[in-house]
Amino acid sequence: MKIKKLKKKILWSVAIVFVLMNVVAAFHAYKFTHFTAANVTKTQSPQKLAGFAKLKPLLFGIDNPRPKSDTVPAQKFETIHLQSNKMIECWSIKTDSAKGTVILFHGYGGEKSSLLTYSDEFARMGYNTILVDFMGCGGSEGNQTTIGYKEAEEVKTVFDHAVQQGEKKIYLFGSSLGAVAIMKCIRDYAIKPEGIILECPFGSMYKTTCARFNNMKVPSFPMAALLVFWGGVENNFWAFGHKPTEYAKKIQCPTLLLYGEKDEHVSRGEIDDIYNNLAGKKQLKTFPLAGHENYLKQYKAEWVQDVQQFILNEAE
């Protein structure tokens, strides 16, 4: 009788722990994929907090303020609003005697003003640029992000707009989430840009979630899987199937893949898997001391040279 009672208590304890873990995972997944008001202060990482101050972010997740533009282009620009799965806002910057057009897509927690340094370099190369706010960011609608999954439709919307406007030689540039959205768009909608430039795309939603636990030196099992599950449920998609390594197999246009060797969010193995799966012409360039960041900060000359050479020698 005592053994039966003990087993029952153990089973109840396991069930309660499992339920609590799912509740915590659901809160964290929601906070990660839904931005709070732009005027809300971002919650400090739990590692930097002391005592009971750690409890709230550990249990309910970190507040991420909605990304907003803190500057505008120095050049003359036009603000464009396009209806996709959400209304999205873009900046169009024209260049005299343009050789083509580059459409730029930001990463997680970014918005179109974070792309201005890249846009300036493409303008110097002689290209028109279109800088895009994904849903939930900058001037676009909503407060949600799906880490590149639903954003793929927004890539198609902007690409189709550029085609309809008569833009020629259209290239796509994306960083992190933006790179993933480009890859999924090509897989899902078979758009045909002249070439794509991808910075640090992750290999899968599950792997990039595990990396965040590893960075905090916390075991990723089973919470990473629970986060991915609830993130998908709350945003209405199967997040375990969000795999840029698989999207790469459908990409036949010329691709320049860029990676920082010190990246804590994306492993070299993920990058190699993406590169090996790309079906068309491809180049891989790595930056030894760069992390998950804007490579222009440390490697401007090399970045400009690599991108310019790619466009001239591969995509044209």
C-alpha positions in Angstrom: 0.0 0.0 0.0 2.8 2.4 0.9 4.6 1.7 -2.4 1.4 2.4 -4.3 1.0 5.7 -2.5 4.6 6.6 -3.2 4.2 5.8 -6.9 1.1 7.9 -7.0 2.8 10.9 -5.3 5.8 10.6 -7.8 3.4 10.5 -10.8 1.5 13.5 -9.5 4.8 15.4 -8.8 6.0 14.6 -12.4 2.7 15.7 -13.8 2.7 19.0 -11.9 6.3 19.7 -12.9 5.5 19.0 -16.5 2.5 21.3 -16.4 4.5 24.1 -14.8 7.3 23.7 -17.4 4.7 24.0 -20.2 3.2 27.1 -18.5 6.6 28.7 -18.2 7.5 27.8 -21.8 4.2 29.2 -23.1 4.9 32.5 -21.4 8.4 32.7 -22.7 7.5 31.8 -26.2 4.7 34.4 -26.3 7.1 37.1 -25.0 9.7 36.2 -27.5 7.3 36.3 -30.5 5.3 39.3 -29.4 6.8 42.7 -28.8 5.6 44.9 -25.9 4.9 48.7 -26.3 7.8 50.6 -27.7 8.0 52.8 -24.6 8.4 49.8 -22.3 11.9 49.2 -21.0 13.5 46.0 -22.0 13.8 43.5 -19.2 17.3 42.8 -18.1 18.6 39.3 -18.6 18.0 37.2 -15.5 21.7 36.6 -15.1 22.2 40.3 -14.4 19.4 40.4 -11.8 19.7 39.6 -8.1 17.4 37.7 -5.7 13.6 37.8 -6.3 14.1 40.2 -9.2 15.1 37.2 -11.2 11.9 35.4 -10.6 9.5 37.3 -12.9 11.6 37.1 -16.1 12.5 33.5 -15.3 8.8 32.5 -15.0 7.1 34.9 -17.4 9.7 35.8 -20.0 11.5 39.0 -20.9 9.7 42.1 -22.2 11.0 43.1 -25.7 10.0 46.6 -26.7 8.6 47.0 -30.2 11.4 48.0 -32.5 11.1 51.5 -33.8 13.1 53.6 -36.2 15.4 56.1 -34.5 16.6 57.7 -37.7 15.7 58.3 -41.3 17.8 58.1 -44.5 20.1 61.1 -45.2 19.2 60.8 -48.9 15.8 61.6 -50.5 13.4 58.7 -49.9 9.8 57.6 -50.3 7.8 55.8 -47.6 5.7 53.0 -49.1 3.0 51.0 -47.5 2.2 47.5 -48.8 -0.6 45.1 -47.8 0.8 41.6 -47.2 -0.3 39.3 -44.3 0.1 42.5 -42.4 0.5 46.1 -43.6 4.2 46.7 -43.9 6.2 49.9 -44.3 9.2 50.4 -46.5 11.6 53.1 -47.5 12.5 53.4 -51.2 15.8 55.2 -52.0 16.6 55.9 -55.6 20.1 56.2 -57.2 20.9 58.0 -60.4 21.4 55.6 -63.4 20.8 52.6 -61.1 22.3 49.3 -62.1 19.5 47.5 -60.3 17.6 47.3 -57.0 18.5 45.6 -53.7 15.7 44.9 -51.2 16.9 44.7 -47.6 15.4 42.7 -44.7 16.4 43.1 -41.0 16.9 40.6 -38.3 15.1 39.8 -35.0 14.5 43.0 -32.9 15.6 45.2 -35.8 13.7 47.5 -38.2 14.5 49.3 -41.4 16.7 52.1 -40.0 19.1 49.3 -38.8 19.6 48.6 -42.6 20.8 52.1 -43.5 24.5 51.3 -43.3 24.0 48.5 -45.7 21.8 50.6 -48.0 24.4 53.3 -48.2 27.0 50.8 -49.4 24.6 49.4 -52.1 23.9 53.0 -53.2 27.6 53.6 -53.6 27.7 50.5 -55.8 25.0 52.1 -57.9 21.8 50.4 -56.8 18.4 51.5 -55.7 17.4 50.1 -52.3 14.1 49.2 -50.6 14.4 48.9 -46.8 11.6 46.8 -45.2 10.0 46.7 -41.8 8.7 43.2 -41.1 5.4 42.9 -39.3 5.6 44.0 -35.6 8.5 46.3 -36.3 9.1 50.0 -37.2 6.1 51.4 -39.1 4.6 48.1 -40.0 1.4 46.6 -38.4 1.1 44.4 -35.4 3.4 43.4 -32.6 4.2 39.8 -33.7 7.2 38.1 -35.1 7.4 34.5 -36.4 11.2 34.4 -36.8 11.0 34.4 -40.6 8.2 31.9 -41.1 5.2 34.2 -41.9 7.7 37.0 -42.9 8.4 35.0 -46.0 5.1 36.2 -47.5 6.2 39.8 -46.8 9.4 39.2 -48.8 7.2 38.1 -51.7 5.0 41.2 -51.4 7.9 43.6 -51.6 9.5 41.6 -54.4 6.3 41.6 -56.4 5.9 45.3 -55.8 9.4 46.0 -57.2 8.7 43.9 -60.2 5.4 45.7 -60.8 7.2 49.0 -60.6 9.5 48.0 -63.4 12.6 47.5 -61.2 15.3 45.4 -63.0 18.0 43.1 -61.6 16.5 42.7 -58.2 18.7 41.3 -55.4 17.7 40.4 -51.9 19.7 41.0 -48.8 18.8 39.6 -45.4 20.4 39.4 -42.0 19.5 36.5 -39.6 15.7 36.4 -39.5 15.7 38.4 -42.7 17.9 35.8 -44.4 15.7 33.0 -43.2 12.6 34.8 -44.5 14.2 35.2 -48.0 15.1 31.5 -48.1 11.6 30.4 -47.1 10.0 32.8 -49.6 12.0 31.3 -52.5 11.1 27.8 -51.4 7.4 28.6 -50.9 6.7 31.1 -53.7 9.5 30.4 -56.3 10.4 34.1 -56.8 13.4 34.6 -59.0 15.8 37.4 -57.8 19.0 37.9 -59.7 20.9 36.8 -56.5 20.6 36.8 -52.8 23.0 37.8 -50.0 22.4 36.0 -46.7 24.0 36.9 -43.4 24.0 34.4 -40.6 20.8 32.4 -41.2 20.1 29.8 -38.5 19.7 26.1 -39.5 16.4 25.4 -37.8 14.1 27.0 -35.2 15.0 24.2 -32.7 18.7 24.7 -33.1 18.6 28.5 -32.7 16.5 28.0 -29.6 18.9 25.5 -28.1 21.8 28.0 -28.8 20.1 30.6 -26.5 20.1 28.1 -23.6 23.7 27.1 -24.4 24.8 30.7 -24.3 23.3 31.0 -20.8 25.1 27.7 -19.9 21.7 26.1 -19.1 20.7 22.6 -20.4 18.5 23.0 -23.4 16.5 19.8 -22.8 13.5 19.8 -22.5 12.7 23.5 -22.3 14.0 24.3 -25.8 11.6 21.9 -27.4 8.7 23.2 -25.3 9.5 26.7 -26.3 9.6 25.8 -30.0 6.3 23.9 -29.6 4.5 26.7 -27.8 5.9 29.3 -30.1 4.4 27.5 -33.0 1.1 26.9 -31.3 0.7 30.5 -30.3 1.6 31.8 -33.8 -0.3 29.1 -35.7 2.5 27.2 -37.5 4.6 24.0 -36.9 7.8 25.6 -35.6 9.8 22.3 -35.7 9.4 22.3 -39.5 11.0 25.8 -39.8 14.3 24.7 -41.2 16.4 26.9 -43.5 18.7 23.9 -44.2 15.7 22.4 -46.0 14.7 25.7 -47.7 18.2 25.9 -49.2 17.6 22.8 -51.4 15.1 24.8 -53.5 17.4 27.9 -54.0 18.9 27.9 -57.4 19.8 31.6 -57.8 23.3 32.8 -57.1 23.9 33.1 -53.3 26.5 34.8 -51.2 26.4 33.3 -47.7 28.2 35.4 -44.9 29.0 34.2 -41.4 30.9 35.5 -38.3 33.1 32.8 -36.8 32.3 34.1 -33.2 28.5 33.8 -33.7 27.0 32.5 -30.5 23.5 32.0 -32.0 24.3 30.2 -35.2 26.9 27.4 -35.4 29.4 26.8 -38.2 27.7 23.4 -38.7 24.4 25.1 -39.5 26.0 27.4 -42.0 27.9 24.5 -43.6 24.6 22.5 -43.9 22.9 25.5 -45.5 25.8 26.1 -47.9 26.0 22.4 -48.9 22.3 22.3 -49.6 22.1 25.4 -51.8 21.2 24.2 -55.3 22.6 27.0 -57.4 25.9 29.0 -57.7 27.1 29.8 -54.2 29.9 31.4 -52.2 30.7 31.3 -48.5 32.6 34.1 -46.8 33.4 34.0 -43.1 34.7 36.8 -40.8 37.0 35.4 -38.1 36.3 37.8 -35.3 32.6 38.7 -36.0 29.7 37.5 -34.0 25.9 37.7 -34.7 26.1 41.3 -35.8 26.4 43.8 -38.6 29.7 42.8 -40.3 30.3 46.3 -41.5 31.4 47.2 -38.0 34.6 45.2 -38.1 34.9 44.1 -41.7 33.6 47.0 -43.9 36.3 46.8 -46.6 36.1 43.0 -46.9 32.3 43.0 -46.9 32.1 45.7 -49.6 34.6 43.8 -51.7 32.9 40.4 -51.3 29.5 41.8 -52.1 30.6 43.9 -55.0 32.5 41.0 -56.5 29.6 38.6 -56.0 27.2 40.9 -57.8 29.7 41.6 -60.7 31.0 38.1 -61.2 28.2 35.8 -60.1 24.8 37.5 -60.4 25.2 39.6 -63.5 
